[in-house]
Amino acid sequence: MRTPSARPRRLRTTSAMRRLVAETSLSPRQLVLPLFVAEGLSEPRHIRSMPGVVQHSRDSLRAAAAEAVEAGVGGVMLFGVPQHRDARGSGGLDPEAILNVAIGDVVAEVGDDTVVMSDLCLDEFTDHGHCGVLSDDGTVDNDATLEQYAVMALAQAAAGVHVVAPSGMMDGQVGVIREALDTGGYRDVAILAYSAKYASAFYGPFREAVSSTLQGDRRTYQQDPANRREARREVSLDLAEGADLVMVKPALGYLDVLSEVAALSDVPVAAYNVSGEYSMIEAAAAAGYLDRETAVLEVLTSIRRAGADIVLTYWASEAAGWLSALAP
């Protein structure tokens, strides 16, 4: 019998050997924890479709952010859930509304030790649930929405945020926000652009997390899942407008897009391991179909392998603890 002339298995013989030759690393500093804070809560409220994730009170938000920092997580991304909404999303612009006061809370708590990011979009604050102002015909008015985004960016910057993250997929949003920040005296506030954000079914649990009031869908402004070339165009436009970081969302169904964006971009690339991806693993693990910790770390590693420098994930704090325990 002919014996193999090449034996790749030699480099898989022990955990030390596998660690030595690993092509992709995953560390806590590369993870960002999304956090939801709801107006009027005195204690956290569990999100049924996302086991282990909650809508925080202001007090529990500060504690969760401190826990993430202690675990070594690289940053936090804040989402606000107001008690009252209107057609123009005014709560996102009000300095005293829930998201902006929560930014101030977290910056005061851990702002010297982590990167505080905030979602810059109107969908959590509009009574119709869309990411912008509606025209008379019910479609999202791109340019009127940009005016709102500029004011919202200034409110978040005044609250002390380090990074604003426009997620609405409006044409020209990065340029308008950059101009507003620069002329408003906030040149050091960075922009993480949701550059390739797809109209995905995997956002379902997130809608519960932000108590969404969405009517219809977002297919006229979020990308068609069938398109890949379009993502490169969106990223190129955002880079030209001044994005400091770019993002692909969702992650797992779009690893091919992520790889192409990583090859194109000359700034750090993030990917969002979204709510539906999280809930699928949680449900399968709860049913005993797979090992939870192993599956989570494999998922996060795959996102890194595809080219993400930064991974937004609801497992960030927990995964950071596992990774620290695994470190030699």
C-alpha positions as CSV (number, residue, x, y, z in Angstrom):
1,M,0.0,0.0,0.0
2,R,1.3,3.4,-1.0
3,T,1.9,5.7,2.0
4,P,1.0,9.4,1.9
5,S,3.9,11.7,0.9
6,A,2.3,14.7,2.6
7,R,0.9,14.5,6.1
8,P,-0.9,17.8,7.1
9,R,-2.1,16.0,10.3
10,R,1.3,16.6,11.8
11,L,0.2,20.2,12.4
12,R,-2.9,19.1,14.2
13,T,-1.5,16.6,16.7
14,T,-1.8,18.6,19.9
15,S,-3.6,21.7,21.2
16,A,-0.3,23.5,21.5
17,M,0.6,22.7,17.8
18,R,-2.8,23.8,16.6
19,R,-2.5,27.0,18.6
20,L,1.0,27.6,17.1
21,V,-0.2,27.4,13.5
22,A,-3.6,28.9,13.8
23,E,-4.3,31.4,11.0
24,T,-7.1,33.3,12.7
25,S,-7.1,34.7,16.2
26,L,-10.1,35.7,18.4
27,S,-9.6,37.9,21.4
28,P,-11.9,39.8,23.7
29,R,-10.6,43.2,22.5
30,Q,-12.1,42.4,19.0
31,L,-15.7,42.0,20.4
32,V,-18.3,44.7,20.9
33,L,-21.3,44.1,23.1
34,P,-24.7,45.6,21.9
35,L,-26.8,46.8,24.9
36,F,-30.5,47.9,25.0
37,V,-31.6,50.5,27.5
38,A,-35.4,51.1,28.0
39,E,-36.9,54.2,29.4
40,G,-38.9,53.9,32.6
41,L,-37.5,50.5,33.8
42,S,-36.4,50.0,37.4
43,E,-34.9,46.6,36.7
44,P,-34.0,44.6,33.5
45,R,-36.7,43.2,31.4
46,H,-36.0,39.8,29.6
47,I,-36.3,39.6,25.8
48,R,-38.3,36.4,25.1
49,S,-36.8,35.7,21.7
50,M,-33.2,36.3,22.9
51,P,-32.5,34.2,25.9
52,G,-29.9,35.8,28.2
53,V,-30.4,39.3,26.7
54,V,-32.4,42.1,28.4
55,Q,-33.7,45.5,28.0
56,H,-31.7,47.3,30.7
57,S,-32.6,50.0,33.2
58,R,-30.1,52.8,33.4
59,D,-28.6,51.3,36.5
60,S,-28.3,47.8,35.1
61,L,-26.9,49.2,31.9
62,R,-24.0,50.8,33.8
63,A,-23.4,47.5,35.5
64,A,-23.4,45.5,32.3
65,A,-21.0,47.9,30.6
66,A,-18.6,47.7,33.6
67,E,-18.9,43.9,33.4
68,A,-18.0,44.0,29.7
69,V,-14.9,46.2,30.4
70,E,-13.8,43.8,33.2
71,A,-14.0,40.9,30.8
72,G,-11.8,42.8,28.3
73,V,-14.5,43.4,25.7
74,G,-13.4,46.1,23.2
75,G,-16.5,48.3,23.2
76,V,-20.2,48.6,23.7
77,M,-23.0,49.6,21.3
78,L,-26.0,51.3,22.8
79,F,-29.6,51.2,21.6
80,G,-32.4,53.2,23.2
81,V,-36.0,52.1,23.7
82,P,-38.3,55.1,24.5
83,Q,-41.7,55.1,26.0
84,H,-43.1,57.5,23.5
85,R,-42.6,57.7,19.7
86,D,-43.6,60.1,17.0
87,A,-43.5,60.4,13.2
88,R,-40.2,62.2,13.1
89,G,-38.3,60.2,15.8
90,S,-37.9,63.2,18.0
91,G,-36.7,61.1,20.9
92,G,-33.5,60.4,19.1
93,L,-32.6,64.0,18.9
94,D,-33.6,65.1,22.4
95,P,-30.6,65.5,24.7
96,E,-32.7,64.4,27.7
97,A,-34.2,61.3,25.9
98,I,-33.2,57.7,26.9
99,L,-30.4,57.0,24.4
100,N,-28.6,60.2,25.0
101,V,-28.8,60.1,28.8
102,A,-27.7,56.5,28.6
103,I,-24.6,57.4,26.6
104,G,-23.7,59.9,29.3
105,D,-24.2,57.2,32.0
106,V,-22.0,54.7,30.3
107,V,-19.3,57.3,29.4
108,A,-19.2,58.4,33.0
109,E,-19.0,54.8,34.2
110,V,-16.4,53.3,31.8
111,G,-15.7,55.9,29.2
112,D,-12.0,56.0,30.0
113,D,-11.6,52.2,29.6
114,T,-13.6,51.3,26.6
115,V,-15.1,52.5,23.3
116,V,-18.7,53.7,23.7
117,M,-20.7,53.5,20.5
118,S,-24.3,54.4,19.8
119,D,-26.8,53.5,17.1
120,L,-27.6,56.5,15.0
121,C,-31.0,55.7,13.5
122,L,-34.6,56.8,13.9
123,D,-36.3,53.4,13.8
124,E,-36.5,53.0,17.6
125,F,-38.0,56.4,18.0
126,T,-40.6,56.6,15.2
127,D,-44.2,55.5,15.6
128,H,-44.1,53.8,12.2
129,G,-40.8,52.0,12.9
130,H,-39.0,53.1,9.8
131,C,-35.4,54.4,9.8
132,G,-36.4,57.9,8.6
133,V,-39.0,60.5,8.0
134,L,-41.9,59.4,5.7
135,S,-43.0,61.3,2.6
136,D,-46.7,61.8,1.9
137,D,-46.8,58.6,-0.1
138,G,-45.5,56.5,2.8
139,T,-41.9,56.0,1.5
140,V,-38.9,57.1,3.5
141,D,-37.7,60.6,2.5
142,N,-34.0,60.2,2.2
143,D,-32.9,63.9,2.4
144,A,-35.3,64.9,5.1
145,T,-34.0,62.0,7.1
146,L,-30.5,63.2,6.7
147,E,-31.4,66.4,8.4
148,Q,-32.6,64.5,11.4
149,Y,-29.5,62.3,11.4
150,A,-27.2,65.4,11.6
151,V,-29.0,66.7,14.7
152,M,-29.0,63.2,16.2
153,A,-25.3,62.9,15.7
154,L,-24.7,66.2,17.5
155,A,-26.9,65.1,20.4
156,Q,-25.0,61.8,20.8
157,A,-21.6,63.6,20.5
158,A,-22.7,66.1,23.1
159,A,-23.5,63.2,25.4
160,G,-19.9,62.0,25.1
161,V,-20.1,59.1,22.7
162,H,-16.9,58.0,21.0
163,V,-18.3,56.5,17.9
164,V,-21.7,57.1,16.1
165,A,-23.0,54.3,14.0
166,P,-25.5,55.3,11.3
167,S,-27.5,52.2,10.5
168,G,-30.4,53.6,8.4
169,M,-28.9,53.0,4.9
170,M,-29.8,56.4,3.7
171,D,-27.8,57.7,0.7
172,G,-25.2,60.2,1.8
173,Q,-25.7,59.7,5.5
174,V,-22.0,59.4,6.3
175,G,-21.1,62.7,4.6
176,V,-23.9,64.6,6.2
177,I,-23.0,63.3,9.7
178,R,-19.3,63.9,9.2
179,E,-20.0,67.5,8.2
180,A,-22.3,68.0,11.2
181,L,-19.8,66.6,13.6
182,D,-16.9,68.6,12.2
183,T,-18.7,71.9,12.1
184,G,-20.2,71.3,15.5
185,G,-16.8,70.9,17.1
186,Y,-16.7,67.1,17.4
187,R,-13.9,66.2,15.0
188,D,-12.7,63.4,17.2
189,V,-16.0,61.5,17.2
190,A,-15.6,58.6,14.8
191,I,-18.2,57.1,12.4
192,L,-18.8,53.4,12.1
193,A,-20.9,53.1,9.0
194,Y,-23.4,50.3,8.5
195,S,-22.3,50.2,4.9
196,A,-23.6,46.8,3.7
197,K,-26.8,46.3,5.7
198,Y,-29.1,43.8,4.2
199,A,-32.9,43.5,4.5
200,S,-32.6,40.2,6.4
201,A,-35.1,37.9,8.1
202,F,-32.5,37.4,10.8
203,Y,-33.3,40.7,12.5
204,G,-36.6,39.3,13.9
205,P,-35.6,39.0,17.6
206,F,-34.0,42.5,17.5
207,R,-37.5,43.9,16.7
208,E,-38.7,42.6,20.1
209,A,-35.5,43.9,21.8
210,V,-36.3,47.5,20.7
211,S,-40.1,47.1,20.9
212,S,-40.3,47.9,17.2
213,T,-43.4,49.4,15.7
214,L,-42.4,48.7,12.2
215,Q,-45.2,48.8,9.6
216,G,-44.2,47.1,6.3
217,D,-40.6,46.4,5.6
218,R,-37.3,48.2,4.8
219,R,-36.5,46.7,1.4
220,T,-36.5,50.1,-0.3
221,Y,-33.4,51.2,1.6
222,Q,-31.7,48.1,3.1
223,Q,-29.8,45.9,0.6
224,D,-31.3,43.0,-1.3
225,P,-29.8,39.7,0.0
226,A,-29.3,38.7,-3.6
227,N,-26.7,41.4,-4.2
228,R,-22.9,41.3,-3.6
229,R,-21.5,43.9,-6.0
230,E,-23.8,46.5,-4.6
231,A,-22.1,46.1,-1.2
232,R,-18.8,47.1,-2.7
233,R,-20.4,50.2,-4.1
234,E,-22.0,51.1,-0.8
235,V,-18.7,50.6,1.1
236,S,-16.8,52.7,-1.5
237,L,-19.3,55.6,-1.1
238,D,-19.1,55.5,2.7
239,L,-15.3,55.5,2.6
240,A,-15.3,58.5,0.2
241,E,-17.6,60.3,2.6
242,G,-15.3,59.8,5.6
243,A,-16.3,56.6,7.4
244,D,-13.7,55.7,10.0
245,L,-15.0,52.1,10.1
246,V,-17.4,50.1,7.9
247,M,-19.7,47.2,8.7
248,V,-21.4,44.3,7.2
249,K,-24.7,43.2,8.7
250,P,-25.8,40.4,9.2
251,A,-22.6,38.3,9.5
252,L,-23.1,34.6,9.0
253,G,-25.2,34.7,5.8
254,Y,-22.9,37.3,4.3
255,L,-19.4,36.0,4.9
256,D,-18.6,36.2,1.2
257,V,-19.6,39.9,1.3
258,L,-17.5,40.4,4.4
259,S,-14.5,38.9,2.7
260,E,-14.8,41.2,-0.3
261,V,-15.4,44.3,1.9
262,A,-12.3,43.4,4.0
263,A,-10.2,43.2,0.7
264,L,-11.6,46.6,-0.4
265,S,-11.5,48.6,2.8
266,D,-8.5,50.6,4.0
267,V,-10.2,51.2,7.4
268,P,-11.2,48.6,10.0
269,V,-14.1,46.3,9.1
270,A,-16.8,45.2,11.6
271,A,-19.5,42.6,11.2
272,Y,-22.7,42.3,13.3
273,N,-23.5,38.8,14.5
274,V,-27.2,39.6,14.6
275,S,-30.1,38.6,16.9
276,G,-31.5,35.8,14.7
277,E,-28.0,34.3,14.4
278,Y,-27.7,34.5,18.2
279,S,-31.1,33.0,18.9
280,M,-30.6,30.1,16.5
281,I,-27.5,28.9,18.4
282,E,-29.2,29.5,21.7
283,A,-32.3,27.4,20.7
284,A,-30.2,24.6,19.3
285,A,-28.0,24.5,22.4
286,A,-31.1,24.5,24.7
287,A,-32.4,21.6,22.7
288,G,-29.2,19.7,23.2
289,Y,-28.4,19.7,19.5
290,L,-24.9,21.2,19.8
291,D,-22.4,22.3,22.4
292,R,-23.1,25.9,23.1
293,E,-19.6,27.2,24.0
294,T,-17.9,25.4,21.1
295,A,-20.5,26.5,18.6
296,V,-20.3,30.2,19.7
297,L,-16.6,30.3,19.5
298,E,-16.7,28.6,16.1
299,V,-19.2,31.2,14.8
300,L,-17.2,34.1,16.1
301,T,-13.9,32.7,14.7
302,S,-15.6,32.2,11.3
303,I,-16.6,35.9,11.2
304,R,-13.0,36.9,12.0
305,R,-11.6,34.4,9.4
306,A,-13.8,36.0,6.7
307,G,-12.1,39.4,7.4
308,A,-13.8,41.2,10.3
309,D,-11.5,43.2,12.6
310,I,-14.4,43.8,15.0
311,V,-17.4,41.6,15.8
312,L,-20.5,42.9,17.4
313,T,-22.1,40.0,19.3
314,Y,-24.5,39.5,22.2
315,W,-22.1,36.8,23.4
316,A,-19.2,39.4,23.8
317,S,-18.9,39.4,27.6
318,E,-19.4,35.6,28.0
319,A,-17.1,34.8,25.0
320,A,-14.5,37.1,26.4
321,G,-14.5,35.1,29.6
322,W,-14.1,31.8,27.7
323,L,-11.3,33.2,25.7
324,S,-9.4,34.4,28.7
325,A,-9.8,31.0,30.3
326,L,-8.4,29.4,27.2
327,A,-5.4,31.7,26.9
328,P,-2.1,30.1,27.7
